Structures are given as C-alpha cells and as structure tokens.
Amino acid sequence: MKITWLGHSSFLIEDSKGRRILTDPFDESLGYKTFSGDVDITTISHHHFDHDYIKNLNSSKTHILDKVGIFNLYDIPIMGFPSFHDEVRGTKRGENTIYVITVDGYTICHLGDLGHILSKDEVSSLGNIDILLIPVGGNYTIDAKEAYELTKILKSHIIIPMHYKTPALSFPLDGVENFLTFMKNVKKSNDNFINITGDISDMTNEVFILNYK
C-alpha cells in the first residue's frame, strides 16, 4: 500500500490492486497543488472549501463519501463515524466525519478536522488502528498537545500528522514541530509518500513526517 500526502488533510491511498482513495481534496487557494485525476473513492470529512473540492475529479469514476455509515465500495470496507469540528459539539464549525478504511489488511483512520478529544466510547468504536492520519495544527482542529493525548489513547502503529502550517499553506495554523516535541519515534522523509508492507504490529506511535510536493 502507498500513502501519498498531497498537503493539508488530503492523501491518495493506493492499494495492491490499484484501487485509489482520495481524502479531503482542497481548492487552489490553500497554496498546494490541487489534485486532478481518476480515483475510485473520495472521502470528505466535512464541507469546507479546503476539504471538499471535487471539481478536478472525474465525477463518473469516483464514488463520493461524505456521511456517517458503514460502506463497502470496490471491496474496500469503510466506516464513517460522527464527531465535531470544534470542542462545543459543532456549534462553532459544524460536524466532522472520521473515516476508518481497511486497505490491504491495514486499518487507516482519517480524523478529518477533529476539534475535540474523543471519549472512551468513541475510541472504542473506532477499533484497532494501524495508521492514524491526525490533525495537529490547532486553531480549527485539535492542537499539538491534544493530538498527542489522543495518540496515547489510540495507540496506532504509524502516525502521519496533517493539517499543519507549511511554507506553502495560506492558513494560520501551528507547524508540526509543536506536535513533535511530545513524540519519541519520529522519522522525516524527503518524499511525500510512504510504502507500507508486511507486519507493523511491533511498531507503536511511530511518526512519519511526509514532505509535501
């Protein structure tokens, strides 16, 4: 499986059978290059312009998921869980959908623009997470300290931070460095992708920083 970070909260996930999943596509105003091309599934955590830009996608070839529920598309199990974009049950910024996607036997959790710490029941409902895609930039989502506290609860094998400030981004977010001060096992890549194969069960909260391109 290959996971490519496109910037912000957008990833392209490609499995061993060539199926492609796109998460939270953004428009050109963010500063990153917008994604265009064919994908099988597009997940949208919430309908803000930096997470739901689908104009460049081939609408006849992608299935759009933007809601809570249990799905099985192209033999890919996907579960959407309810959450909020803020700490006051959505009264500031609305609702947010967390997606848990099973690809090549790995469970990937994309937290979207999660704005609050999850309860024990909410964590339990997500199940065991192999790869966690977590916002860390604060302001519109959980901040670095809250993200760290959540990683201690979820105990995933691999963590890929997202939704943080970079030189390309026009948003007023914190950089990833704040989050990294709390984490012990950090690897920085010169690439914007990671290939995941084999058994990763001996890894716990290992952070991979991908380089946007």
VEXFI-139449 format. One record per residue (C-alpha): residue number from 1; x, y, z. Coordinates in steps of 0.001 Angstrom, whole numbers, always signed. Example, Ala and Ser with C-alpha at 12.3 -4.5 7.8 and 13.67 -1.06 7.14 Angstrom:
% VEXFI-139449
<rec resi="1" u="+12300" v="-4500" w="+7800"/>
<rec resi="2" u="+13670" v="-1060" w="+7140"/>
//
This chain:
% VEXFI-139449
<rec resi="1" u="+0" v="+0" w="+0"/>
<rec resi="2" u="+1159" v="+3508" w="-840"/>
<rec resi="3" u="+24" v="+6632" w="+1009"/>
<rec resi="4" u="+843" v="+9980" w="-609"/>
<rec resi="5" u="+379" v="+13248" w="+1252"/>
<rec resi="6" u="-937" v="+15912" w="-1103"/>
<rec resi="7" u="-916" v="+18616" w="+1563"/>
<rec resi="8" u="-3284" v="+19745" w="+4321"/>
<rec resi="9" u="-5634" v="+16774" w="+5074"/>
<rec resi="10" u="-5558" v="+15271" w="+1609"/>
<rec resi="11" u="-3991" v="+11875" w="+936"/>
<rec resi="12" u="-4015" v="+9499" w="-2003"/>
<rec resi="13" u="-4169" v="+5897" w="-828"/>
<rec resi="14" u="-3339" v="+3220" w="-3404"/>
<rec resi="15" u="-3697" v="-477" w="-2645"/>
<rec resi="16" u="-2005" v="-3530" w="-4125"/>
<rec resi="17" u="-4840" v="-3969" w="-6644"/>
<rec resi="18" u="-4506" v="-458" w="-7984"/>
<rec resi="19" u="-7590" v="+943" w="-6294"/>
<rec resi="20" u="-7278" v="+4610" w="-5345"/>
<rec resi="21" u="-8842" v="+6502" w="-2446"/>
<rec resi="22" u="-8616" v="+10288" w="-2106"/>
<rec resi="23" u="-9271" v="+12072" w="+1200"/>
<rec resi="24" u="-10405" v="+15678" w="+1737"/>
<rec resi="25" u="-9383" v="+17335" w="-1562"/>
<rec resi="26" u="-8764" v="+21119" w="-1348"/>
<rec resi="27" u="-9017" v="+24018" w="-3772"/>
<rec resi="28" u="-6179" v="+26144" w="-5174"/>
<rec resi="29" u="-6471" v="+28903" w="-2566"/>
<rec resi="30" u="-4571" v="+26830" w="+21"/>
<rec resi="31" u="-1232" v="+27146" w="-1730"/>
<rec resi="32" u="-744" v="+23470" w="-2528"/>
<rec resi="33" u="-1191" v="+21954" w="-5958"/>
<rec resi="34" u="-4747" v="+20664" w="-6329"/>
<rec resi="35" u="-5290" v="+17015" w="-7182"/>
<rec resi="36" u="-6725" v="+16021" w="-10533"/>
<rec resi="37" u="-7186" v="+12559" w="-11963"/>
<rec resi="38" u="-9180" v="+9388" w="-11573"/>
<rec resi="39" u="-9858" v="+7880" w="-8170"/>
<rec resi="40" u="-12278" v="+5168" w="-7137"/>
<rec resi="41" u="-13398" v="+6692" w="-3840"/>
<rec resi="42" u="-13256" v="+10206" w="-2394"/>
<rec resi="43" u="-13942" v="+10739" w="+1303"/>
<rec resi="44" u="-14983" v="+14171" w="+2566"/>
<rec resi="45" u="-14884" v="+14753" w="+6314"/>
<rec resi="46" u="-16915" v="+17991" w="+6097"/>
<rec resi="47" u="-17989" v="+20532" w="+3533"/>
<rec resi="48" u="-15482" v="+23341" w="+3819"/>
<rec resi="49" u="-13569" v="+24517" w="+740"/>
<rec resi="50" u="-10261" v="+23114" w="+1980"/>
<rec resi="51" u="-11698" v="+19599" w="+2299"/>
<rec resi="52" u="-14342" v="+19076" w="-396"/>
<rec resi="53" u="-13014" v="+20373" w="-3722"/>
<rec resi="54" u="-14032" v="+17804" w="-6343"/>
<rec resi="55" u="-14134" v="+19974" w="-9468"/>
<rec resi="56" u="-10928" v="+18432" w="-10867"/>
<rec resi="57" u="-12076" v="+14854" w="-10315"/>
<rec resi="58" u="-13679" v="+12629" w="-12925"/>
<rec resi="59" u="-17168" v="+12529" w="-11405"/>
<rec resi="60" u="-18139" v="+9465" w="-13425"/>
<rec resi="61" u="-15305" v="+7406" w="-11940"/>
<rec resi="62" u="-15278" v="+8356" w="-8253"/>
<rec resi="63" u="-17728" v="+7474" w="-5521"/>
<rec resi="64" u="-18108" v="+10384" w="-3092"/>
<rec resi="65" u="-18466" v="+9565" w="+607"/>
<rec resi="66" u="-19442" v="+12473" w="+2837"/>
<rec resi="67" u="-21543" v="+10927" w="+5586"/>
<rec resi="68" u="-21613" v="+8657" w="+8582"/>
<rec resi="69" u="-22281" v="+4971" w="+7957"/>
<rec resi="70" u="-20917" v="+1571" w="+7023"/>
<rec resi="71" u="-19867" v="+1110" w="+3418"/>
<rec resi="72" u="-18202" v="-1469" w="+1207"/>
<rec resi="73" u="-17066" v="+52" w="-2063"/>
<rec resi="74" u="-14929" v="-1880" w="-4545"/>
<rec resi="75" u="-14475" v="-4485" w="-1774"/>
<rec resi="76" u="-12956" v="-1808" w="+475"/>
<rec resi="77" u="-14633" v="-1624" w="+3906"/>
<rec resi="78" u="-15150" v="+1958" w="+5080"/>
<rec resi="79" u="-16792" v="+3197" w="+8242"/>
<rec resi="80" u="-17762" v="+6818" w="+8862"/>
<rec resi="81" u="-18059" v="+7925" w="+12481"/>
<rec resi="82" u="-19709" v="+11112" w="+13774"/>
<rec resi="83" u="-17628" v="+13785" w="+15510"/>
<rec resi="84" u="-17370" v="+17562" w="+15652"/>
<rec resi="85" u="-15223" v="+20271" w="+14108"/>
<rec resi="86" u="-14907" v="+22068" w="+17451"/>
<rec resi="87" u="-14977" v="+21498" w="+21206"/>
<rec resi="88" u="-18617" v="+22636" w="+21623"/>
<rec resi="89" u="-20450" v="+19886" w="+19723"/>
<rec resi="90" u="-20344" v="+21639" w="+16374"/>
<rec resi="91" u="-21870" v="+24974" w="+17349"/>
<rec resi="92" u="-18813" v="+26835" w="+16014"/>
<rec resi="93" u="-17819" v="+24905" w="+12902"/>
<rec resi="94" u="-20255" v="+22043" w="+12462"/>
<rec resi="95" u="-19894" v="+18294" w="+12243"/>
<rec resi="96" u="-16943" v="+16180" w="+11128"/>
<rec resi="97" u="-16813" v="+12608" w="+9879"/>
<rec resi="98" u="-13972" v="+10301" w="+10899"/>
<rec resi="99" u="-13281" v="+7568" w="+8347"/>
<rec resi="100" u="-11772" v="+4175" w="+9106"/>
<rec resi="101" u="-10715" v="+2470" w="+5887"/>
<rec resi="102" u="-9374" v="-1067" w="+5566"/>
<rec resi="103" u="-6808" v="-1349" w="+2770"/>
<rec resi="104" u="-4581" v="-4378" w="+2122"/>
<rec resi="105" u="-5348" v="-5601" w="+5627"/>
<rec resi="106" u="-4340" v="-2330" w="+7321"/>
<rec resi="107" u="-6842" v="-73" w="+9081"/>
<rec resi="108" u="-6347" v="+3605" w="+8291"/>
<rec resi="109" u="-8084" v="+6236" w="+10402"/>
<rec resi="110" u="-8501" v="+9708" w="+8892"/>
<rec resi="111" u="-9678" v="+12062" w="+11638"/>
<rec resi="112" u="-10643" v="+14911" w="+9316"/>
<rec resi="113" u="-10918" v="+18250" w="+11091"/>
<rec resi="114" u="-11487" v="+16759" w="+14515"/>
<rec resi="115" u="-11921" v="+19561" w="+17039"/>
<rec resi="116" u="-12218" v="+17690" w="+20338"/>
<rec resi="117" u="-10733" v="+14807" w="+22298"/>
<rec resi="118" u="-12630" v="+11579" w="+21708"/>
<rec resi="119" u="-14438" v="+9872" w="+24575"/>
<rec resi="120" u="-13604" v="+6326" w="+25632"/>
<rec resi="121" u="-16725" v="+5075" w="+23874"/>
<rec resi="122" u="-15791" v="+6901" w="+20673"/>
<rec resi="123" u="-12268" v="+5479" w="+20759"/>
<rec resi="124" u="-13657" v="+2004" w="+21354"/>
<rec resi="125" u="-15995" v="+2317" w="+18369"/>
<rec resi="126" u="-13067" v="+3068" w="+16052"/>
<rec resi="127" u="-11415" v="-252" w="+16909"/>
<rec resi="128" u="-7736" v="-1018" w="+16450"/>
<rec resi="129" u="-5991" v="+1490" w="+14208"/>
<rec resi="130" u="-2844" v="+670" w="+12256"/>
<rec resi="131" u="-2245" v="+4018" w="+10571"/>
<rec resi="132" u="-3502" v="+7288" w="+12061"/>
<rec resi="133" u="-3857" v="+10454" w="+9979"/>
<rec resi="134" u="-4229" v="+13178" w="+12598"/>
<rec resi="135" u="-4566" v="+16987" w="+12523"/>
<rec resi="136" u="-2024" v="+18742" w="+14755"/>
<rec resi="137" u="-2084" v="+22423" w="+13730"/>
<rec resi="138" u="-4670" v="+23740" w="+16172"/>
<rec resi="139" u="-6852" v="+26807" w="+15589"/>
<rec resi="140" u="-9526" v="+24939" w="+13587"/>
<rec resi="141" u="-8798" v="+21470" w="+14995"/>
<rec resi="142" u="-7199" v="+19811" w="+18000"/>
<rec resi="143" u="-3792" v="+21270" w="+18738"/>
<rec resi="144" u="-428" v="+19557" w="+19215"/>
<rec resi="145" u="-954" v="+18700" w="+22894"/>
<rec resi="146" u="-4480" v="+17392" w="+22296"/>
<rec resi="147" u="-3259" v="+15372" w="+19322"/>
<rec resi="148" u="-531" v="+13854" w="+21484"/>
<rec resi="149" u="-3044" v="+12927" w="+24184"/>
<rec resi="150" u="-5217" v="+11270" w="+21560"/>
<rec resi="151" u="-2317" v="+9246" w="+20153"/>
<rec resi="152" u="-1668" v="+7876" w="+23640"/>
<rec resi="153" u="-5254" v="+6626" w="+23760"/>
<rec resi="154" u="-5491" v="+5253" w="+20218"/>
<rec resi="155" u="-2040" v="+3615" w="+20238"/>
<rec resi="156" u="-1807" v="+3167" w="+16495"/>
<rec resi="157" u="+1287" v="+1673" w="+14881"/>
<rec resi="158" u="+2020" v="+4516" w="+12467"/>
<rec resi="159" u="+1104" v="+8202" w="+12772"/>
<rec resi="160" u="+1131" v="+10665" w="+9887"/>
<rec resi="161" u="+438" v="+14262" w="+11003"/>
<rec resi="162" u="-1661" v="+16529" w="+8781"/>
<rec resi="163" u="-3434" v="+19902" w="+8768"/>
<rec resi="164" u="-492" v="+21990" w="+9975"/>
<rec resi="165" u="+1365" v="+25069" w="+8775"/>
<rec resi="166" u="+3930" v="+24765" w="+5979"/>
<rec resi="167" u="+5577" v="+27456" w="+3827"/>
<rec resi="168" u="+3050" v="+26684" w="+1092"/>
<rec resi="169" u="-66" v="+26950" w="+3245"/>
<rec resi="170" u="-2049" v="+30189" w="+3485"/>
<rec resi="171" u="-3869" v="+29147" w="+6704"/>
<rec resi="172" u="-2895" v="+30423" w="+10207"/>
<rec resi="173" u="-2023" v="+27054" w="+11748"/>
<rec resi="174" u="+772" v="+25885" w="+14033"/>
<rec resi="175" u="+3629" v="+23956" w="+12470"/>
<rec resi="176" u="+4227" v="+20259" w="+13018"/>
<rec resi="177" u="+7183" v="+20993" w="+15309"/>
<rec resi="178" u="+4903" v="+21585" w="+18294"/>
<rec resi="179" u="+3492" v="+18086" w="+17945"/>
<rec resi="180" u="+6914" v="+16525" w="+17507"/>
<rec resi="181" u="+8100" v="+17863" w="+20870"/>
<rec resi="182" u="+5769" v="+15331" w="+22500"/>
<rec resi="183" u="+6668" v="+12356" w="+20314"/>
<rec resi="184" u="+9634" v="+9996" w="+20715"/>
<rec resi="185" u="+9860" v="+7998" w="+17487"/>
<rec resi="186" u="+9944" v="+10414" w="+14549"/>
<rec resi="187" u="+11138" v="+9835" w="+11005"/>
<rec resi="188" u="+11277" v="+12625" w="+8430"/>
<rec resi="189" u="+11087" v="+11785" w="+4752"/>
<rec resi="190" u="+12240" v="+13716" w="+1716"/>
<rec resi="191" u="+9327" v="+12176" w="-159"/>
<rec resi="192" u="+5624" v="+12899" w="+44"/>
<rec resi="193" u="+4702" v="+9208" w="+210"/>
<rec resi="194" u="+5230" v="+6112" w="+2296"/>
<rec resi="195" u="+5016" v="+2483" w="+1193"/>
<rec resi="196" u="+3669" v="+148" w="+3844"/>
<rec resi="197" u="+4144" v="-3598" w="+3563"/>
<rec resi="198" u="+4481" v="-6530" w="+5902"/>
<rec resi="199" u="+3868" v="-6745" w="+9618"/>
<rec resi="200" u="+3835" v="-3429" w="+11500"/>
<rec resi="201" u="+2446" v="-4797" w="+14762"/>
<rec resi="202" u="+5748" v="-4254" w="+16591"/>
<rec resi="203" u="+5517" v="-501" w="+15951"/>
<rec resi="204" u="+3716" v="+1842" w="+18363"/>
<rec resi="205" u="+3075" v="+5539" w="+17690"/>
<rec resi="206" u="+5905" v="+5837" w="+15181"/>
<rec resi="207" u="+5574" v="+9216" w="+13483"/>
<rec resi="208" u="+6339" v="+9703" w="+9796"/>
<rec resi="209" u="+6635" v="+13285" w="+8520"/>
<rec resi="210" u="+5996" v="+13396" w="+4792"/>
<rec resi="211" u="+7308" v="+16217" w="+2614"/>
<rec resi="212" u="+4624" v="+17965" w="+565"/>
<rec resi="213" u="+5362" v="+18412" w="-3142"/>
//
